Amino acid sequence: MDSAIYSDALQIKKLVREAEALSDETMLACAKLKQAMLQARQNPDVEVDTGQRAILRLAQAEQQAMSMSTNLLRVHDELSKVAKVYADKPGVPTDLEPSALAETVTSQKLENV
């Protein structure tokens, strides 16, 4: 494999993993935020419907983060295919389950809220 192609491949591999990790961190941050919001609402002095719209919006943001994660998996899958074409010695391929690459229906339902 050409050294420039190999260097590019290593850089792209690093950046894909970085993007996937940031996507996961986003989903973790949303989960922590939702937990804090729900815990705050448990206070007896707070009405049960307080922040409901904010929780709905957060659920939308979480679904968008999941969509981003899924799209990054698709990018990873496509790059794995490119690597098979350009690599002299193909490494371990990235095999993703088709279900991991499927669109989610929930995101469209949440957009209507």
Backbone as CSV, one residue per row, in Angstrom:
resi,resn,N_x,N_y,N_z,CA_x,CA_y,CA_z,C_x,C_y,C_z
1,MET,0.852,-1.171,0.000,0.000,0.000,0.000,0.897,1.232,0.000
2,ASP,0.519,2.210,-0.787,1.231,3.480,-0.862,1.277,4.116,0.527
3,SER,2.428,4.716,0.878,2.572,5.271,2.232,1.605,6.430,2.494
4,ALA,1.285,7.217,1.471,0.333,8.322,1.651,-1.071,7.770,1.920
5,ILE,-1.433,6.727,1.200,-2.747,6.112,1.414,-2.808,5.503,2.803
6,TYR,-1.727,4.841,3.209,-1.677,4.229,4.536,-1.781,5.293,5.628
7,SER,-1.066,6.393,5.445,-1.108,7.491,6.405,-2.517,8.089,6.490
8,ASP,-3.139,8.294,5.326,-4.516,8.806,5.289,-5.470,7.844,5.990
9,ALA,-5.286,6.556,5.730,-6.164,5.539,6.326,-6.050,5.553,7.848
10,LEU,-4.843,5.666,8.364,-4.655,5.713,9.813,-5.305,6.947,10.422
11,GLN,-5.159,8.082,9.758,-5.767,9.325,10.241,-7.292,9.223,10.237
12,ILE,-7.842,8.691,9.157,-9.296,8.541,9.058,-9.804,7.575,10.112
13,LYS,-9.085,6.471,10.304,-9.476,5.487,11.328,-9.532,6.144,12.704
14,LYS,-8.518,6.947,13.020,-8.465,7.648,14.307,-9.645,8.611,14.450
15,LEU,-9.928,9.364,13.393,-10.989,10.367,13.441,-12.380,9.736,13.498
16,VAL,-12.565,8.599,12.840,-13.857,7.913,12.919,-14.098,7.443,14.349
17,ARG,-13.087,6.859,14.950,-13.231,6.405,16.338,-13.499,7.581,17.271
18,GLU,-12.839,8.691,17.009,-13.045,9.896,17.818,-14.488,10.394,17.688
19,ALA,-14.992,10.439,16.463,-16.363,10.891,16.228,-17.368,9.952,16.896
20,GLU,-17.113,8.650,16.808,-18.009,7.684,17.447,-17.995,7.850,18.969
21,ALA,-16.828,8.100,19.519,-16.722,8.293,20.975,-17.453,9.561,21.408
22,LEU,-17.321,10.629,20.637,-18.032,11.871,20.966,-19.542,11.685,20.866
23,SER,-19.980,10.902,19.913,-21.401,10.601,19.791,-21.893,9.868,21.036
24,ASP,-21.123,8.904,21.493,-21.485,8.178,22.716,-21.504,9.107,23.924
25,GLU,-20.533,10.012,23.998,-20.485,10.966,25.110,-21.709,11.876,25.103
26,THR,-22.155,12.263,23.925,-23.359,13.083,23.808,-24.563,12.340,24.363
27,MET,-24.690,11.066,24.000,-25.828,10.286,24.493,-25.751,10.097,26.007
28,LEU,-24.542,9.905,26.539,-24.391,9.787,27.990,-24.763,11.091,28.690
29,ALA,-24.334,12.214,28.133,-24.656,13.516,28.724,-26.164,13.755,28.728
30,CYS,-26.838,13.388,27.644,-28.302,13.541,27.591,-28.969,12.656,28.635
31,ALA,-28.472,11.445,28.805,-29.055,10.534,29.799,-28.888,11.093,31.209
32,LYS,-27.718,11.654,31.488,-27.473,12.251,32.809,-28.377,13.460,33.032
33,LEU,-28.537,14.266,31.998,-29.405,15.437,32.095,-30.847,15.016,32.352
34,LYS,-31.304,14.014,31.625,-32.681,13.542,31.825,-32.863,13.020,33.248
35,GLN,-31.894,12.289,33.740,-31.983,11.765,35.102,-32.070,12.909,36.116
36,ALA,-31.245,13.931,35.937,-31.262,15.073,36.857,-32.593,15.811,36.794
37,MET,-33.135,15.959,35.587,-34.417,16.644,35.434,-35.534,15.863,36.122
38,LEU,-35.538,14.555,35.946,-36.575,13.730,36.558,-36.431,13.686,38.079
39,GLN,-35.199,13.653,38.546,-34.990,13.669,39.997,-35.455,14.989,40.603
40,ALA,-35.182,16.099,39.913,-35.616,17.406,40.406,-37.133,17.484,40.472
41,ARG,-37.781,16.828,39.557,-39.239,16.847,39.517,-39.859,15.986,40.625
42,GLN,-39.060,15.170,41.270,-39.550,14.331,42.365,-39.771,15.125,43.646
43,ASN,-39.266,16.343,43.691,-39.443,17.204,44.854,-40.944,17.429,45.076
44,PRO,-41.427,17.196,46.294,-42.868,17.367,46.571,-43.368,18.791,46.318
45,ASP,-42.488,19.786,46.328,-42.901,21.172,46.096,-43.002,21.521,44.609
46,VAL,-42.666,20.562,43.744,-42.685,20.800,42.302,-43.863,20.047,41.682
47,GLU,-44.612,20.741,40.836,-45.755,20.109,40.151,-45.259,18.968,39.252
48,VAL,-46.072,17.931,39.136,-45.655,16.744,38.382,-45.445,16.999,36.896
49,ASP,-46.082,18.035,36.368,-45.928,18.317,34.940,-44.832,19.344,34.645
50,THR,-44.139,19.781,35.689,-43.075,20.774,35.504,-41.980,20.203,34.598
51,GLY,-41.642,20.972,33.598,-40.553,20.573,32.698,-40.918,19.501,31.689
52,GLN,-42.185,19.180,31.567,-42.592,18.108,30.649,-42.168,18.398,29.217
53,ARG,-42.386,19.634,28.774,-41.988,19.987,27.397,-40.474,19.908,27.232
54,ALA,-39.743,20.291,28.278,-38.282,20.195,28.212,-37.847,18.731,28.100
55,ILE,-38.534,17.859,28.822,-38.205,16.430,28.751,-38.519,15.883,27.359
56,LEU,-39.630,16.333,26.785,-39.957,15.911,25.421,-38.889,16.382,24.433
57,ARG,-38.439,17.619,24.598,-37.391,18.155,23.704,-36.079,17.397,23.899
58,LEU,-35.785,17.053,25.132,-34.578,16.277,25.400,-34.673,14.903,24.747
59,ALA,-35.854,14.308,24.782,-36.055,13.010,24.119,-35.799,13.144,22.618
60,GLN,-36.205,14.269,22.038,-35.918,14.522,20.622,-34.409,14.613,20.390
61,ALA,-33.733,15.340,21.271,-32.273,15.490,21.142,-31.587,14.128,21.274
62,GLU,-32.074,13.304,22.184,-31.501,11.963,22.353,-31.699,11.123,21.091
63,GLN,-32.871,11.242,20.491,-33.132,10.484,19.263,-32.236,10.980,18.131
64,GLN,-32.018,12.275,18.067,-31.125,12.819,17.042,-29.689,12.357,17.273
65,ALA,-29.292,12.270,18.533,-27.951,11.764,18.848,-27.829,10.303,18.434
66,MET,-28.878,9.528,18.631,-28.869,8.124,18.212,-28.796,8.021,16.693
67,SER,-29.517,8.906,16.006,-29.446,8.928,14.542,-28.039,9.273,14.073
68,MET,-27.409,10.220,14.750,-26.034,10.573,14.409,-25.122,9.372,14.603
69,SER,-25.292,8.671,15.710,-24.489,7.490,15.991,-24.677,6.435,14.901
70,THR,-25.917,6.230,14.504,-26.209,5.262,13.443,-25.570,5.680,12.131
71,ASN,-25.641,6.963,11.816,-25.023,7.450,10.578,-23.504,7.332,10.629
72,LEU,-22.916,7.540,11.793,-21.477,7.346,11.915,-21.109,5.877,11.711
73,LEU,-21.963,4.966,12.171,-21.728,3.545,11.907,-21.784,3.260,10.408
74,ARG,-22.687,3.934,9.718,-22.772,3.768,8.260,-21.499,4.287,7.585
75,VAL,-21.004,5.423,8.070,-19.743,5.961,7.544,-18.633,4.941,7.762
76,HIS,-18.566,4.398,8.968,-17.562,3.386,9.316,-17.669,2.191,8.362
77,ASP,-18.888,1.746,8.125,-19.134,0.608,7.233,-18.641,0.909,5.820
78,GLU,-18.972,2.094,5.312,-18.543,2.469,3.962,-17.018,2.585,3.866
79,LEU,-16.403,3.170,4.888,-14.941,3.287,4.882,-14.272,1.923,4.946
80,SER,-14.891,0.994,5.643,-14.364,-0.362,5.699,-14.354,-0.992,4.307
81,LYS,-15.405,-0.702,3.527,-15.473,-1.205,2.148,-14.385,-0.567,1.283
82,VAL,-14.152,0.728,1.486,-13.102,1.427,0.738,-11.740,0.836,1.080
83,ALA,-11.533,0.539,2.358,-10.254,-0.024,2.790,-9.983,-1.360,2.108
84,LYS,-11.014,-2.149,1.906,-10.831,-3.447,1.242,-10.352,-3.270,-0.195
85,VAL,-10.755,-2.177,-0.833,-10.373,-1.925,-2.221,-8.939,-1.403,-2.303
86,TYR,-8.553,-0.520,-1.386,-7.260,0.156,-1.483,-6.141,-0.480,-0.681
87,ALA,-6.449,-1.383,0.196,-5.421,-1.997,1.027,-4.837,-3.206,0.310
88,ASP,-3.500,-3.289,0.283,-2.849,-4.459,-0.307,-3.133,-5.693,0.529
89,LYS,-3.052,-5.515,1.840,-3.309,-6.601,2.774,-4.487,-6.184,3.641
90,PRO,-5.690,-6.591,3.252,-6.843,-6.171,4.047,-6.714,-6.628,5.491
91,GLY,-7.004,-5.714,6.385,-6.972,-6.030,7.806,-8.272,-6.682,8.219
92,VAL,-8.530,-6.624,9.486,-9.774,-7.180,9.993,-10.905,-6.263,9.548
93,PRO,-11.850,-6.792,8.778,-12.946,-5.928,8.313,-13.886,-5.568,9.452
94,THR,-14.541,-4.450,9.294,-15.563,-4.051,10.244,-16.874,-4.652,9.761
95,ASP,-17.350,-5.643,10.467,-18.623,-6.267,10.113,-19.693,-5.741,11.051
96,LEU,-20.647,-5.032,10.486,-21.736,-4.464,11.281,-23.024,-5.202,10.966
97,GLU,-23.791,-5.445,11.982,-25.091,-6.081,11.809,-26.012,-5.128,11.052
98,PRO,-26.790,-5.647,10.119,-27.727,-4.771,9.389,-28.664,-4.005,10.324
99,SER,-29.018,-4.611,11.442,-29.915,-3.928,12.377,-29.269,-2.688,12.984
100,ALA,-27.941,-2.671,13.088,-27.240,-1.505,13.632,-27.272,-0.340,12.654
101,LEU,-27.470,-0.639,11.380,-27.463,0.393,10.350,-28.864,0.823,9.935
102,ALA,-29.885,0.219,10.536,-31.280,0.498,10.158,-31.722,1.854,10.682
103,GLU,-32.616,2.473,9.930,-33.223,3.732,10.361,-34.157,3.461,11.526
104,THR,-34.299,4.436,12.382,-35.237,4.295,13.485,-36.518,5.028,13.138
105,VAL,-37.618,4.441,13.464,-38.932,5.031,13.202,-39.276,6.051,14.271
106,THR,-38.743,5.871,15.459,-39.079,6.713,16.601,-38.763,8.180,16.337
107,SER,-37.693,8.475,15.603,-37.310,9.872,15.381,-38.400,10.642,14.660
108,GLN,-39.056,10.021,13.697,-40.114,10.708,12.985,-41.333,10.907,13.883
109,LYS,-41.596,9.985,14.769,-42.719,10.128,15.690,-42.469,11.284,16.652
110,LEU,-41.222,11.421,17.128,-40.899,12.484,18.074,-40.950,13.868,17.434
111,GLU,-40.645,13.951,16.147,-40.668,15.239,15.462,-42.077,15.822,15.420
112,ASN,-43.071,14.975,15.500,-44.458,15.434,15.455,-44.958,15.933,16.795
113,VAL,-44.150,15.814,17.852,-44.573,16.238,19.179,-44.539,17.741,19.290
